[in-house]
């Protein structure tokens, strides 16, 4: 069971390569594939309440790396000579607390074993995509309900004497 303080660490390029719709998009526009991934994970974070951190591998790109918020999720581009796996391992250690669970989303078998060793739970790309899709269906189902089923009428939550007083006021019979 996921709790609000739980953390999901995502290997960004690993998910893009594993999810067919993003893999196809990556072939024509990598930036658009990254944005779509971040949008999907932002929806997931909003639904689950988990803290989501997405790590993109920039170990072959010179620079100091970058960390910023996009769609209210944390996006990390690794530093020069740092792999996404190494960054995820470091973040898993930093984020570990007694009352929270760390989940690592990757299909990289070595990374999964390292995550286990640090007490994190692994989530495969397929499992994460399935969970995201199920959450989306739950949201869509909730939004499709007719307004009459969603209403939270005050009348049903009031004691009878209060209801009677309000009804008299409505009629102008104070």
C-alpha positions as CSV (number, residue, x, y, z in Angstrom):
1,X,0.0,0.0,0.0
2,X,1.4,3.3,-1.0
3,X,1.5,6.2,1.4
4,X,1.9,9.9,0.8
5,X,5.4,10.0,2.1
6,X,6.5,7.1,-0.3
7,X,9.0,8.0,-3.1
8,X,9.1,6.7,-6.6
9,X,12.4,7.0,-8.4
10,X,12.1,6.6,-12.2
11,X,14.8,5.8,-14.7
12,X,13.4,8.2,-17.4
13,X,15.1,6.9,-20.5
14,X,14.5,3.3,-19.4
15,X,10.7,4.0,-19.3
16,X,10.8,5.8,-22.6
17,X,12.5,2.8,-24.2
18,X,10.2,0.3,-22.6
19,X,6.8,1.9,-23.2
20,X,5.9,1.4,-26.9
21,X,4.1,4.7,-27.4
22,X,7.0,6.7,-26.0
23,X,9.6,4.6,-27.8
24,X,7.9,5.4,-31.2
25,X,7.7,9.1,-30.2
26,X,11.4,9.1,-29.2
27,X,12.4,8.0,-32.7
28,X,11.0,11.3,-34.1
29,X,11.2,13.7,-31.1
30,X,13.0,12.8,-27.9
31,X,12.0,16.0,-26.1
32,X,8.3,15.3,-26.8
33,X,8.8,11.7,-25.5
34,X,10.3,13.1,-22.3
35,X,7.5,15.6,-21.9
36,X,4.8,13.0,-22.4
37,X,6.5,10.7,-19.7
38,X,6.7,13.6,-17.3
39,X,3.0,14.4,-17.9
40,X,2.0,10.8,-17.3
41,X,4.1,10.7,-14.1
42,X,2.7,14.0,-12.9
43,X,-0.9,12.6,-13.2
44,X,0.3,9.5,-11.4
45,X,1.8,11.5,-8.6
46,X,-1.4,13.6,-8.3
47,X,-3.5,10.4,-8.0
48,X,-1.2,8.5,-5.6
49,X,0.3,11.3,-3.6
50,X,3.7,9.8,-3.9
51,X,6.8,11.9,-4.4
52,X,8.0,11.2,-7.9
53,X,11.6,11.8,-9.0
54,X,12.5,11.2,-12.6
55,X,16.2,10.7,-13.5
56,X,17.5,11.2,-17.0
57,X,21.0,9.9,-17.8
58,X,23.3,12.7,-19.0
59,X,26.6,10.9,-18.2
60,X,27.9,11.4,-21.8
61,X,27.0,15.1,-21.8
62,X,29.5,17.6,-20.3
63,X,28.1,19.7,-17.5
64,X,27.1,19.8,-13.8
65,X,23.7,18.3,-14.3
66,X,20.4,19.9,-13.3
67,X,17.5,19.4,-10.9
68,X,14.2,21.2,-11.4
69,X,10.4,20.9,-10.9
70,X,8.2,20.2,-13.9
71,X,4.5,19.4,-13.5
72,X,5.2,19.3,-9.7
73,X,7.5,16.4,-10.1
74,X,11.3,16.5,-9.6
75,X,13.4,16.1,-12.7
76,X,17.0,15.3,-12.4
77,X,19.6,15.3,-15.2
78,X,22.7,13.5,-14.0
79,X,26.1,15.1,-13.7
80,X,28.9,14.5,-16.2
81,X,30.2,11.0,-15.8
82,X,27.3,10.0,-13.5
83,X,24.8,7.4,-14.8
84,X,21.1,7.4,-14.0
85,X,21.7,4.2,-12.1
86,X,24.3,5.7,-9.8
87,X,22.1,8.8,-9.3
88,X,19.1,6.6,-8.4
89,X,21.2,4.6,-6.0
90,X,22.3,7.9,-4.3
91,X,18.8,9.3,-4.1
92,X,17.4,6.0,-2.7
93,X,19.9,6.2,0.2
94,X,19.2,9.9,0.7
95,X,15.4,9.5,0.7
96,X,15.3,6.4,2.9
97,X,13.4,6.9,6.2
98,X,11.7,4.5,8.6
99,X,8.2,5.5,7.8
100,X,8.5,5.7,4.0
101,X,9.0,3.2,1.2
102,X,11.2,3.8,-1.8
103,X,10.2,2.3,-5.2
104,X,12.6,2.2,-8.1
105,X,11.1,2.0,-11.5
106,X,13.5,0.4,-14.0
107,X,13.9,-2.6,-16.2
108,X,17.6,-2.7,-15.6
109,X,18.2,-6.0,-13.7
110,X,21.4,-4.8,-12.0
111,X,19.7,-1.6,-10.8
112,X,16.8,-3.7,-9.5
113,X,19.2,-5.9,-7.4
114,X,21.0,-2.7,-6.1
115,X,17.6,-1.3,-5.1
116,X,16.7,-4.5,-3.3
117,X,20.0,-4.3,-1.4
118,X,19.1,-0.8,-0.2
119,X,15.7,-1.8,1.0
120,X,13.8,-0.3,-2.0
121,X,11.2,-2.1,-3.9
122,X,11.5,-2.5,-7.7
123,X,8.8,-1.7,-10.1
124,X,9.2,-2.8,-13.7
125,X,8.3,-0.5,-16.6
126,X,5.4,-2.7,-17.4
127,X,4.1,-2.6,-13.8
128,X,4.3,1.1,-13.6
129,X,2.6,1.6,-17.0
130,X,-0.2,-0.7,-15.9
131,X,-0.6,1.2,-12.6
132,X,-0.7,4.5,-14.4
133,X,-3.3,3.2,-16.9
134,X,-5.5,1.8,-14.1
135,X,-5.3,5.1,-12.2
136,X,-6.3,7.0,-15.3
137,X,-9.3,4.7,-15.7
138,X,-10.3,5.3,-12.1
139,X,-10.1,9.1,-12.6
140,X,-12.1,9.0,-15.9
141,X,-14.7,6.8,-14.2
142,X,-15.0,9.2,-11.3
143,X,-15.4,12.1,-13.8
144,X,-18.1,10.3,-15.8
145,X,-20.5,10.0,-12.8
146,X,-23.7,11.9,-13.2
147,X,-23.8,15.0,-11.0
148,X,-26.7,13.6,-9.0
149,X,-24.5,10.7,-7.7
150,X,-21.6,13.0,-6.8
151,X,-23.5,15.6,-4.9
152,X,-22.9,16.0,-1.2
153,X,-26.1,17.4,0.0
154,X,-26.1,19.2,3.3
155,X,-29.7,18.2,4.0
156,X,-28.7,14.6,4.5
157,X,-26.1,15.5,7.1
158,X,-28.3,17.8,9.4
159,X,-30.3,16.8,12.4
160,X,-34.0,16.9,12.0
161,X,-34.6,20.0,14.2
162,X,-32.0,22.0,12.2
163,X,-33.6,20.9,9.0
164,X,-37.0,22.0,10.2
165,X,-35.7,25.4,11.2
166,X,-34.0,25.9,7.8
167,X,-37.2,24.8,6.0
168,X,-39.2,27.4,8.0
169,X,-36.7,30.1,7.1
170,X,-36.9,29.1,3.4
171,X,-40.6,29.5,3.5
172,X,-40.4,32.7,5.4
173,X,-42.1,31.4,8.5
174,X,-39.6,32.3,11.2
